[in-house]
């Protein structure tokens, strides 16, 4: 394994098979199946990961149900808060270990892993503060001698499926509110990036969570994810990933117990730059809103609309900056790391090669595999076009590929921005608040940034419109995702 200066404990840990966490114990999968975790910067195996099959999912669901009935639902909310805060403290103690694991497993630069670990800590602490503040309400009704109120209660057992682009951070986005609300959890990380989730499981035991409250099930969508989606003992499933997989999850839930679903799916976010924008601020931000995490982020502004008077200037600046980006293994402090897998590299290159016949290639457009330690690297790529119906301008590529296009009128760019299946995020660059407010009112997106991009906080809800999914993570909205309302009528 080509990764320098691993912490000794981490090196020893990776030399062993990675097992499933079920009912507070590390167990082998019942069918005995394992798969390899691959370092995307080198293409080399890291370690062997257990594959949870249907029987393992059932065992974990039963353990979670028992833990909910006997321990977690009876625990004082303040005690749940203490455990969440303790888990955050342990992650902070082991910050360096988590950073190394994330960069090794996902490939992202160490600085990106540092941000992700810090965000996870913040989320556990934020929702620790919510655990004893989940309240119901009383309702005045006209019926005489009647007391009516609403309780907010945990759902019971929930399934949480997270993607490979932000493995630890997305796990925290889901685990923290689900646990604060009093649910027991089955967490399935993406099969490409299991290591930080498994480490989180180790710390949950150290923190003192009762057995069965947090279960970690590793494996691919089939069979592991599908078994979670179909299990009748799971009351709710929260999923982040592709729109196509989200549709399959909805179908599976509908065909079984109609479990509640929340989906945070893909995006093709418009980044709209008006002629009066502060071009220095734009230049400092648009490069990262285009290529951060090697383009493997659903909110990135992969459709850049530029008002015609400044179009050439902005494209020239963006192209020059993109060509200066350093691409390499995450531990070498590059600007961009590799794509997650050989399959993703092939997918991104397929989009690019087809687009070369339809749009103007401004820069990039080549895989760098072979030049960089046989990892899955791709050059930052920019296409210019005037046809929003092109595949490259309409579909989510999920790689370091953006499209630039000129526009003339505000109404035109709003219509073009909305003419897309996705509605996750958008950004507006202008000094005119009238212009900004008009765009805010009319754009179909779950998050809109004005003169900024990719700002997040645990207190601010996040989620999408249209094919980008439904339900809101983070903030108070996440409490609603993981609770149910019970109306109570008392006649006296």
C-alpha positions as CSV (number, residue, x, y, z in Angstrom):
1,X,0.0,0.0,0.0
2,X,1.5,3.3,-1.1
3,X,0.7,5.8,1.6
4,X,3.6,7.3,3.7
5,X,3.7,7.6,7.5
6,X,0.5,5.9,8.4
7,X,-0.2,6.0,12.1
8,X,1.1,2.6,13.6
9,X,-2.3,1.7,15.0
10,X,-4.0,2.4,11.7
11,X,-1.5,0.3,9.7
12,X,-2.0,-2.6,12.1
13,X,-5.8,-2.2,11.8
14,X,-5.8,-2.3,8.0
15,X,-3.8,-5.5,8.0
16,X,-6.9,-7.3,9.4
17,X,-10.2,-8.0,7.7
18,X,-12.8,-5.3,8.4
19,X,-15.9,-6.8,10.0
20,X,-19.5,-5.8,10.5
21,X,-20.7,-4.0,13.7
22,X,-23.9,-5.7,14.8
23,X,-25.3,-5.4,18.3
24,X,-22.1,-3.9,19.7
25,X,-19.9,-6.7,18.4
26,X,-17.6,-7.1,15.4
27,X,-18.8,-10.1,13.5
28,X,-18.0,-11.9,10.3
29,X,-20.7,-11.9,7.5
30,X,-22.8,-15.0,7.8
31,X,-22.2,-15.9,4.1
32,X,-18.5,-15.3,4.5
33,X,-18.2,-12.7,1.6
34,X,-15.5,-10.0,1.6
35,X,-14.5,-7.4,-1.0
36,X,-11.4,-5.3,-1.6
37,X,-11.2,-1.6,-0.7
38,X,-9.1,0.2,-3.4
39,X,-6.9,3.2,-3.0
40,X,-8.0,5.5,-5.8
41,X,-4.7,7.3,-6.0
42,X,-2.8,4.1,-6.8
43,X,-5.3,1.4,-7.8
44,X,-3.9,-0.8,-5.1
45,X,-5.9,-2.8,-2.5
46,X,-6.1,-1.3,1.0
47,X,-7.9,-4.0,3.0
48,X,-10.6,-6.6,2.9
49,X,-14.2,-5.4,3.8
50,X,-17.0,-7.6,5.0
51,X,-20.1,-7.8,2.7
52,X,-23.4,-7.8,4.6
53,X,-26.0,-9.9,3.0
54,X,-29.8,-10.1,3.7
55,X,-29.3,-12.3,6.8
56,X,-26.8,-9.8,8.3
57,X,-29.2,-6.9,7.6
58,X,-31.9,-8.9,9.4
59,X,-29.7,-9.6,12.3
60,X,-28.8,-5.9,12.7
61,X,-32.4,-4.8,12.3
62,X,-33.5,-7.2,15.1
63,X,-30.6,-6.0,17.3
64,X,-31.6,-2.4,16.7
65,X,-35.3,-3.1,17.5
66,X,-34.3,-4.7,20.8
67,X,-31.9,-1.9,21.6
68,X,-34.7,0.6,20.9
69,X,-37.3,-1.1,23.1
70,X,-35.0,-1.9,26.0
71,X,-32.5,0.9,26.1
72,X,-32.5,3.8,23.7
73,X,-36.2,4.8,23.8
74,X,-36.1,4.7,27.7
75,X,-32.9,6.7,28.0
76,X,-33.3,10.3,29.1
77,X,-32.7,12.8,26.2
78,X,-30.0,14.5,28.2
79,X,-28.1,11.2,28.4
80,X,-28.4,10.7,24.6
81,X,-27.0,14.3,24.3
82,X,-24.0,13.3,26.6
83,X,-23.2,10.3,24.4
84,X,-23.4,12.3,21.2
85,X,-21.1,15.0,22.7
86,X,-18.7,12.2,23.9
87,X,-18.6,10.8,20.4
88,X,-17.7,14.2,19.0
89,X,-14.9,14.5,21.6
90,X,-13.5,11.1,20.5
91,X,-13.5,12.0,16.8
92,X,-11.6,15.2,17.8
93,X,-9.1,13.2,19.8
94,X,-8.5,10.9,16.8
95,X,-8.8,13.6,14.2
96,X,-5.4,12.7,12.5
97,X,-6.4,9.1,12.2
98,X,-9.7,10.0,10.5
99,X,-8.0,12.4,8.1
100,X,-5.5,9.7,7.1
101,X,-8.3,7.2,6.7
102,X,-10.5,9.5,4.6
103,X,-7.6,10.5,2.2
104,X,-6.5,6.9,1.9
105,X,-9.9,5.6,1.2
106,X,-11.4,8.4,-0.9
107,X,-8.3,10.0,-2.4
108,X,-9.1,13.6,-1.5
109,X,-6.4,16.0,-0.4
110,X,-5.6,16.0,3.3
111,X,-7.0,19.6,3.6
112,X,-10.3,18.3,2.3
113,X,-10.3,15.5,4.7
114,X,-9.5,17.9,7.6
115,X,-12.6,19.9,6.6
116,X,-14.8,16.8,6.5
117,X,-13.7,15.6,9.9
118,X,-14.2,19.0,11.5
119,X,-17.7,19.2,9.9
120,X,-18.6,15.8,11.4
121,X,-17.5,16.9,14.9
122,X,-19.6,20.0,14.5
123,X,-22.7,18.0,13.5
124,X,-22.5,15.6,16.4
125,X,-22.2,18.6,18.8
126,X,-25.0,20.5,17.2
127,X,-27.5,17.6,17.4
128,X,-26.3,16.8,21.0
129,X,-27.9,20.2,21.8
130,X,-31.2,19.1,20.1
131,X,-31.6,15.8,22.0
132,X,-33.5,17.4,25.0
133,X,-35.3,20.1,23.1
134,X,-37.6,18.1,20.9
135,X,-41.1,19.2,21.9
136,X,-44.7,18.6,21.1
137,X,-47.5,21.1,21.2
138,X,-51.0,21.7,22.7
139,X,-53.9,22.6,20.4
140,X,-57.1,24.5,21.5
141,X,-60.1,22.6,20.1
142,X,-63.8,23.5,20.4
143,X,-64.8,20.2,22.0
144,X,-65.8,20.7,25.6
145,X,-63.7,19.2,28.4
146,X,-61.0,18.0,26.0
147,X,-57.3,18.3,26.2
148,X,-55.5,17.8,22.9
149,X,-51.8,17.6,22.3
150,X,-49.2,16.4,19.8
151,X,-46.1,14.3,20.7
152,X,-43.0,14.1,18.6
153,X,-41.6,10.6,18.8
154,X,-38.7,8.7,17.4
155,X,-39.5,6.4,14.5
156,X,-37.7,3.4,15.9
157,X,-35.1,1.8,13.6
158,X,-33.8,3.8,10.6
159,X,-31.5,2.9,7.7
160,X,-28.9,5.4,6.6
161,X,-27.1,5.0,3.3
162,X,-24.3,7.5,2.6
163,X,-22.2,8.2,-0.6
164,X,-18.5,7.9,-1.3
165,X,-17.7,11.6,-2.0
166,X,-18.0,12.8,1.7
167,X,-18.1,9.5,3.6
168,X,-17.6,10.7,7.2
169,X,-19.3,14.0,6.9
170,X,-22.5,12.5,5.3
171,X,-22.5,9.8,8.0
172,X,-22.6,12.5,10.6
173,X,-25.3,14.4,8.7
174,X,-27.6,11.4,9.1
175,X,-26.4,9.6,12.3
176,X,-26.4,12.7,14.5
177,X,-30.0,13.8,14.1
178,X,-31.3,10.2,14.0
179,X,-29.7,9.4,17.3
180,X,-30.6,12.7,18.9
181,X,-34.3,12.0,18.1
182,X,-34.0,8.6,19.8
183,X,-33.7,6.2,16.8
184,X,-31.5,3.2,16.5
185,X,-29.5,3.1,13.3
186,X,-28.2,0.8,10.5
187,X,-25.5,2.8,8.7
188,X,-24.4,1.6,5.3
189,X,-21.4,3.5,3.9
190,X,-20.6,3.3,0.2
191,X,-18.7,0.1,-0.6
192,X,-15.8,2.3,-2.0
193,X,-15.3,4.2,1.3
194,X,-16.1,2.1,4.4
195,X,-13.1,2.9,6.6
196,X,-14.2,6.1,8.4
197,X,-17.6,4.6,9.1
198,X,-16.1,1.5,10.6
199,X,-13.8,3.7,12.8
200,X,-16.8,5.7,13.8
201,X,-18.4,2.4,14.9
202,X,-15.3,1.7,17.1
203,X,-15.6,5.0,18.8
204,X,-19.4,4.6,19.4
205,X,-18.5,1.5,21.5
206,X,-15.8,3.5,23.4
207,X,-18.3,6.3,23.9
208,X,-20.7,4.0,25.6
209,X,-23.6,3.7,23.2
210,X,-25.8,0.7,24.1
211,X,-25.3,-2.4,21.9
212,X,-27.5,-2.3,18.9
213,X,-28.0,1.5,18.8
214,X,-25.4,1.9,16.0
215,X,-24.8,-0.9,13.6
216,X,-22.4,-0.6,10.6
217,X,-23.2,-2.7,7.6
218,X,-20.7,-2.6,4.7
219,X,-21.4,-3.8,1.2
220,X,-22.6,-2.7,-2.2
221,X,-26.1,-1.6,-3.2
222,X,-26.9,-5.2,-4.1
223,X,-27.3,-7.0,-1.8
224,X,-26.7,-4.8,1.2
225,X,-28.5,-1.6,0.3
226,X,-31.4,-3.4,-1.3
227,X,-31.9,-5.5,1.8
228,X,-32.0,-2.4,4.0
229,X,-34.5,-0.7,1.6
230,X,-36.8,-3.8,1.7
231,X,-36.5,-4.8,5.4
232,X,-39.9,-4.6,7.0
233,X,-38.5,-3.8,10.5
234,X,-36.9,-0.5,9.3
235,X,-39.2,2.4,9.7
236,X,-37.4,5.0,7.7
237,X,-34.5,5.2,5.1
238,X,-32.4,8.2,4.5
239,X,-30.3,8.0,1.3
240,X,-27.7,10.3,-0.4
241,X,-26.5,9.3,-3.8
242,X,-27.6,9.1,-7.5
243,X,-31.1,9.9,-8.7
244,X,-31.3,6.5,-10.4
245,X,-30.5,4.7,-7.2
246,X,-33.0,6.9,-5.3
247,X,-35.7,5.8,-7.7
248,X,-34.9,2.1,-7.0
249,X,-35.0,2.7,-3.2
250,X,-38.5,4.3,-3.5
251,X,-39.6,1.3,-5.5
252,X,-38.3,-1.1,-3.0
253,X,-39.9,0.8,-0.1
254,X,-43.2,0.9,-1.9
255,X,-43.1,-2.8,-2.6
256,X,-42.6,-3.7,1.1
257,X,-43.6,-1.8,4.2
258,X,-44.0,1.8,2.7
259,X,-41.1,3.0,5.0
260,X,-40.6,6.7,5.1
261,X,-38.0,7.9,2.6
262,X,-35.8,11.0,2.4
263,X,-33.5,11.5,-0.6
264,X,-30.6,13.8,-1.3
265,X,-29.8,13.1,-4.9
266,X,-27.8,14.5,-7.9
267,X,-27.4,18.1,-9.1
268,X,-26.5,20.2,-12.1
269,X,-26.3,23.5,-10.3
270,X,-26.4,26.8,-12.2
271,X,-23.7,29.4,-11.3
272,X,-24.9,32.7,-12.7
273,X,-22.5,35.6,-13.1
274,X,-23.9,39.0,-14.0
275,X,-21.8,41.7,-15.7
276,X,-21.8,43.9,-12.5
277,X,-20.4,41.1,-10.4
278,X,-17.2,41.6,-8.4
279,X,-14.8,39.7,-10.7
280,X,-12.1,39.3,-8.1
281,X,-14.5,37.6,-5.8
282,X,-15.8,35.5,-8.7
283,X,-12.3,34.5,-9.7
284,X,-11.4,33.4,-6.2
285,X,-14.5,31.3,-5.9
286,X,-15.7,30.0,-9.2
287,X,-12.6,27.7,-9.7
288,X,-13.5,25.8,-6.5
289,X,-17.2,25.9,-7.1
290,X,-16.3,24.1,-10.4
291,X,-13.7,21.6,-9.4
292,X,-13.6,21.0,-5.6
293,X,-13.2,17.4,-4.6
294,X,-12.3,16.6,-8.3
295,X,-15.8,17.6,-9.3
296,X,-17.3,14.8,-7.2
297,X,-19.8,17.0,-5.3
298,X,-23.5,17.2,-6.2
299,X,-23.8,21.0,-5.4
300,X,-20.9,22.2,-7.6
301,X,-21.8,24.8,-10.1
302,X,-21.2,22.7,-13.2
303,X,-23.4,25.0,-15.4
304,X,-21.7,28.4,-15.5
305,X,-23.9,31.1,-17.1
306,X,-21.9,34.4,-17.8
307,X,-23.5,37.6,-19.0
308,X,-22.1,38.3,-22.4
309,X,-20.2,41.6,-21.7
310,X,-17.8,39.7,-19.4
311,X,-18.1,36.2,-20.9
312,X,-14.7,36.1,-22.6
313,X,-12.9,37.6,-19.6
314,X,-14.4,35.1,-17.1
315,X,-13.8,32.1,-19.3
316,X,-10.2,33.2,-19.9
317,X,-9.6,33.6,-16.2
318,X,-11.2,30.3,-15.3
319,X,-9.3,28.4,-18.0
320,X,-6.0,29.8,-17.0
321,X,-6.6,29.0,-13.3
322,X,-7.8,25.4,-14.1
323,X,-4.6,24.7,-16.1
324,X,-2.6,25.7,-12.9
325,X,-4.4,23.2,-10.7
326,X,-2.1,20.5,-9.3
327,X,-3.6,17.0,-9.6
328,X,-2.1,14.2,-7.5
329,X,-2.4,11.8,-4.6
330,X,-4.1,13.4,-1.6
331,X,-1.1,13.0,0.8
332,X,1.0,15.2,-1.6
333,X,-1.1,18.3,-0.9
334,X,-2.6,18.7,-4.4
335,X,-5.4,20.9,-5.4
336,X,-7.4,17.9,-6.8
337,X,-7.1,14.2,-5.9
338,X,-8.3,11.3,-8.0
339,X,-11.7,10.2,-9.0
340,X,-13.1,7.5,-6.7
341,X,-12.7,4.4,-9.0
342,X,-11.7,3.2,-12.4
343,X,-15.4,2.9,-13.3
344,X,-16.0,6.6,-12.4
345,X,-12.9,7.6,-14.5
346,X,-14.3,5.7,-17.5
347,X,-17.7,7.3,-17.0
348,X,-16.4,10.8,-16.8
349,X,-14.1,10.3,-19.8
350,X,-17.1,8.9,-21.8
351,X,-19.0,12.1,-21.2
352,X,-16.0,14.2,-22.3
353,X,-15.2,12.3,-25.4
354,X,-18.8,12.4,-26.6
355,X,-19.0,16.2,-25.8
356,X,-15.9,16.9,-28.0
357,X,-18.1,16.4,-31.0
358,X,-20.8,18.7,-29.7
359,X,-19.2,21.6,-27.8
360,X,-16.0,23.6,-27.7
361,X,-13.3,22.1,-25.5
362,X,-11.7,25.1,-23.7
363,X,-9.2,23.1,-21.7
364,X,-8.5,19.6,-20.3
365,X,-10.5,16.7,-21.6
366,X,-7.9,13.9,-20.9
367,X,-7.5,11.2,-18.2
368,X,-4.2,11.3,-16.4
369,X,-4.2,7.7,-15.3
370,X,-0.7,6.2,-15.9
371,X,1.0,9.6,-15.5
372,X,0.1,9.7,-11.8
373,X,1.0,6.3,-10.1
374,X,-1.8,4.5,-12.0
375,X,-4.5,6.3,-10.0
376,X,-7.8,7.5,-11.3
377,X,-6.9,11.1,-12.2
378,X,-8.6,13.4,-14.7
379,X,-7.6,16.9,-15.9
380,X,-9.9,19.8,-15.0
381,X,-12.1,20.3,-18.1
382,X,-14.1,23.2,-19.4
383,X,-16.6,23.1,-22.3
384,X,-18.2,26.1,-24.0
385,X,-21.6,25.8,-25.5
386,X,-24.9,27.6,-26.5
387,X,-27.2,24.5,-26.5
388,X,-28.6,23.6,-23.0
389,X,-29.9,20.3,-24.4
390,X,-26.5,18.8,-24.9
391,X,-25.8,15.8,-22.7
392,X,-22.8,17.5,-21.2
393,X,-24.9,20.5,-20.2
394,X,-27.8,18.6,-18.9
395,X,-26.6,15.4,-17.1
396,X,-24.6,15.2,-13.9
397,X,-21.0,14.1,-14.9
398,X,-19.7,14.0,-11.3
399,X,-16.1,14.7,-12.3
400,X,-13.9,17.8,-12.9
401,X,-16.0,19.0,-15.8
402,X,-17.9,22.2,-16.2
403,X,-19.8,24.0,-19.0
404,X,-19.7,27.7,-19.6
405,X,-22.3,29.5,-21.7
406,X,-23.1,33.2,-22.4
407,X,-26.5,34.9,-21.7
408,X,-28.0,38.3,-22.5
409,X,-31.1,38.8,-20.3
410,X,-32.0,38.0,-16.7
411,X,-35.3,36.3,-17.7
412,X,-33.5,34.2,-20.2
413,X,-30.9,32.9,-17.7
414,X,-33.5,32.1,-15.1
415,X,-35.5,30.1,-17.7
416,X,-32.4,28.3,-18.8
417,X,-31.2,27.6,-15.2
418,X,-34.6,26.0,-14.4
419,X,-34.7,24.0,-17.6
420,X,-33.0,21.0,-16.1
421,X,-34.2,17.9,-14.2
422,X,-32.2,18.8,-11.1
423,X,-32.8,21.5,-8.5
424,X,-30.2,21.1,-5.7
425,X,-28.4,24.4,-5.6
426,X,-27.7,27.6,-7.4
427,X,-25.5,30.7,-7.1
428,X,-25.9,34.4,-8.2
429,X,-23.1,36.9,-8.6
430,X,-24.2,40.5,-8.8
431,X,-23.9,43.8,-6.9
432,X,-27.7,44.5,-7.4
433,X,-29.9,43.2,-4.7
434,X,-32.9,43.7,-7.0
435,X,-31.3,41.3,-9.5
436,X,-30.4,38.9,-6.8
437,X,-33.8,38.8,-5.2
438,X,-35.6,38.3,-8.5
439,X,-33.3,35.3,-9.1
440,X,-33.8,34.0,-5.6
441,X,-37.6,34.1,-6.0
442,X,-37.6,32.4,-9.4
443,X,-34.8,29.8,-9.3
444,X,-35.9,26.2,-8.6
445,X,-33.3,25.1,-6.1
446,X,-33.1,24.0,-2.5
447,X,-30.1,26.2,-1.7
448,X,-29.1,29.5,-3.2
449,X,-25.9,31.4,-2.6
450,X,-25.5,35.1,-3.4
451,X,-21.9,36.3,-4.1
452,X,-20.6,33.1,-2.5
453,X,-20.6,29.3,-3.0
454,X,-20.7,26.1,-1.0
455,X,-21.4,27.6,2.4
456,X,-22.7,25.1,4.9
457,X,-23.6,25.0,8.6
458,X,-25.2,22.3,10.8
459,X,-28.0,24.8,11.6
460,X,-29.0,25.5,8.0
461,X,-31.3,23.0,6.2
462,X,-30.1,21.4,3.0
463,X,-31.9,19.4,0.3
464,X,-33.2,19.5,-3.3
465,X,-36.1,20.1,-5.6
466,X,-37.2,17.9,-8.5
467,X,-34.8,15.1,-9.4
468,X,-32.5,16.3,-6.6
469,X,-34.7,14.6,-4.1
470,X,-36.9,15.6,-1.1
471,X,-36.5,16.1,2.6
472,X,-34.1,18.5,4.4
473,X,-31.0,17.4,6.2
474,X,-29.3,19.6,8.8
475,X,-30.9,22.2,11.1
476,X,-34.3,21.8,12.8
477,X,-35.6,20.3,9.5
478,X,-33.6,17.1,10.2
479,X,-35.5,16.6,13.4
480,X,-38.7,16.4,11.4
481,X,-37.1,13.7,9.2
482,X,-36.5,11.4,12.1
483,X,-39.6,11.8,14.2
484,X,-43.3,11.2,13.8
485,X,-46.2,13.2,15.2
486,X,-48.8,11.5,17.4
487,X,-52.0,13.4,18.1
488,X,-53.6,12.7,21.5
489,X,-57.2,13.5,22.6
490,X,-58.0,13.3,26.3
491,X,-61.6,13.6,27.4
492,X,-62.0,14.7,31.1
